Each structure stands twice: as structure tokens, then as C-alpha cells.
Amino acid sequence: MPEEFQKVFTIQLPVHVRKKMNGVYEARFRKFGLRICVSTKDYDALRGKLLDAIRNSAPMSGDHPLLQQKSVLFSDVLAGWFELKKPSIKESTCKFYQGLFETNILPALGGLELREIRQSDIQSLINAYILQNKLRTATKIYQTLKAIFEFAVGEELIEKSPLRMLHPPKYEEKNGRALTLAEEREFIARLGASGCAPEIKGALLVLLYTGMRRSELAGAEFDEGFLSVVCAKVRKGFQERKRLIPITPVLARVLPEIDLGAVRTVRPDALTQAFKRLMPDHHLHELRHTYITRCQESGVAREVVSVWAGHAADNTQTSNVYTHFSREFMRKEAQKVDYN
């Protein structure tokens, strides 16, 4: 470099420096494909020693990583991240991401080069959804972009993520609540007078008196005083888990009205819509809350209810791996769930 320019050009590099127990200073540089470590007892000499090591690591030609300014589109990085993620997630999760990309992320960032995207661009995108009170969407955008830009940093396409100084949007998931006993009676009365198709009525009753998730209905089967269900909350790569839900007295009283074969054919969205018409102030998943609450109010042990609901009883290995309640014990506990 000509001498007159040497004081003008400065390259700032991220360097990790530590002082070891023996008093030696060590500097590490891990960027642009370089893996350099130098050490010296003279701290003032450390910088020069590191720069010499970088200069000698490779010729500073036009294709050196430090001089490359390759144009990379954000959309290409997103696609690369998603391709690596897809094998480890379920199809339903893939569809969620695809919808988020096409509707919320790519229209704003898809045509930009990766290096052009600034913190303000991300903040403006998130703020647009916050102002519309779409806090859940804003949170999902933040979480997804954070993962994508961390991937880009790991691939050494950029040095720092534009999200590193951003705070996530404030959003609290709505967990729902159980219907009170009076609301449950009101729901039953409205369902009876609703004129809904028999399979819709039957499906809603099954959800109320078993706590199943709506997606689990399609695989439900009778099994000697129980309903056998394939758990819907199993991550890809994990074994399919079945659980047994005992037929309680309250469920037994309505079973003659239920054709389980027809119930299994009902579309989940149809159940959500039907329930919303009957109980406008509640959502369908609250039937699950209601079942769990009624069981506990009836005196069934929390650990047993957790097994029926498909949850881990607690976070101990004893509960999650070694506890297996007998059918006879579960039948006995189920007899407690008898109310009007």
C-alpha cells in the first residue's frame, strides 16, 4: 500500500484476547475462514504479532476472503436456512414457516442484499405489525429472522446480525381458561338445540369429556373401557406415542349419542367454527382446559390427569420414564369424574 494512504485506511477486526494463568496474553481470530492464535507476555507486542500472522496466513489477492464483497440476496440465505431446518421439523411446522415467509417476511426483505439490511429495516418491519396489534406475528417474525441472521453469521456471510441489539416484541401467549361448571352446562344446552350435524355434536362431546386435541380425533379408537389416542405433540424424529384416556361416568352417559367412526371424519376447522358459534367468548382448545380442570376438581391426582392429557407428569425421570399406571388403577381414578 502506498505510504501516503497507510494512515487513511484502517481495518477493524473482531479479536478475542485473554490473559492466561501464567501471565501470557493470547489473541484469537476466527473469521473469513482464518483460524489464528498468537500469544506473548508483552501485551503491547500482541497486536503486531497478530497482524503479522494474518498477513502471512494467505496472500492478499483479489479473491482473499477479507477483500471479497460477494452479493448475496437475503432470499437466498432464507432458502438455505430453511433447507437445513426442514429435515428436523414436522410438515405442519414447515407450512407455518412457508406462510410466514410468503406473507410477512419476503415482501419486505426478499429483494435486498444481505449486507444492505440494517437494524432499522428489521425494526420498521416489526413495528408495522405491532402498530396493527398483531403482536404474535411480530414475535414470530423476530424469532425467525434472528435464527436466519445467526445462520448467516455462522456461514461467514456477514460479521454481525442486525438483530443483535433489538429487543423482542412483548407478547404473552393466550393460554385460555376452563369453562365454569355453569358455562359447561350452558354449552351442553346450546349444543343440543343447535341443529349441528350429529358428527359435529359427537366430536365436541368427545373433546369436552376426554381433553383430546382436535387433531387427535382422527386416530381415536375404543380400547376396552378406554379411548386410545396418538399424541399430536411429538417432535419429528421421536417415536409415536399413544395414550389411554379412560371412559369416565360423564362420558359413558353420552356415548350412545356418539358415532366414533363419523367423529373421526370431522374436519378440525369445522369443529373450531361450530364451537365459536355456540360459545363466542371462548375458543375450542378451552374444552381441553375444561376436561383437565373437571378431573382435578373431582379428586383425580394431578400426575394421573397429566398422563390422560398427554403431558409429562413432572420434570423428573421417575415420572417421565419409569411411571406406568395400570389400567385398573386408571379405571378406578376415572370413576371419580362423575358430575352433573
Stockholm file with secondary structure:
# STOCKHOLM 1.0

chainA/1-340         MPEEFQKVFTIQLPVHVRKKMNGVYEARFRKFGLRICVSTKDYDALRGKLLDAIRNSAPMSGDHPLLQQKSVLFSDVLAGWFELKKPSIKESTCKFYQGLFETNILPALGGLELREIRQSDIQSLINAYILQNKLRTATKIYQTLKAIFEFAVGEELIEKSPLRMLHPPKYEEKNGRALTLAEEREFIARLGASGCAPEIKGALLVLLYTGMRRSELAGAEFDEGFLSVVCAKVRKGFQERKRLIPITPVLARVLPEIDLGAVRTVRPDALTQAFKRLMPDHHLHELRHTYITRCQESGVAREVVSVWAGHAADNTQTSNVYTHFSREFMRKEAQKVDYN
#=GR chainA/1-340 SS CCGGGTTTCCCCCCCEEEECTTSCEEEEEEETTEEEEEEESCHHHHHHHHHHHHHHHSCCCTTSTTTCCCCCBHHHHHHHHHHHHGGGSCHHHHHHHHHHIIIIIHHHHTTSBGGGCCHHHHHHHHHHHHHTTCHHHHHHHHHHHHHHHHHHHHTTSCSSCTTTTCCCCCCCCCCCCCCCHHHHHHHHHHHHTSCCCHHHHHHHHHHHHHCCCGGGGGGCEECSSEEEEECSCCCTTSCCCEEEEECCHHHHHHGGGCCHHHHTTSCHHHHHHHHHHHCTTSCTTHHHHHHHHHHHHTTCCHHHHHHHHTCCSSSSHIIIIICCCCHHHHHHHHTTCCCC
#=GC SS_cons         CCGGGTTTCCCCCCCEEEECTTSCEEEEEEETTEEEEEEESCHHHHHHHHHHHHHHHSCCCTTSTTTCCCCCBHHHHHHHHHHHHGGGSCHHHHHHHHHHIIIIIHHHHTTSBGGGCCHHHHHHHHHHHHHTTCHHHHHHHHHHHHHHHHHHHHTTSCSSCTTTTCCCCCCCCCCCCCCCHHHHHHHHHHHHTSCCCHHHHHHHHHHHHHCCCGGGGGGCEECSSEEEEECSCCCTTSCCCEEEEECCHHHHHHGGGCCHHHHTTSCHHHHHHHHHHHCTTSCTTHHHHHHHHHHHHTTCCHHHHHHHHTCCSSSSHIIIIICCCCHHHHHHHHTTCCCC
//
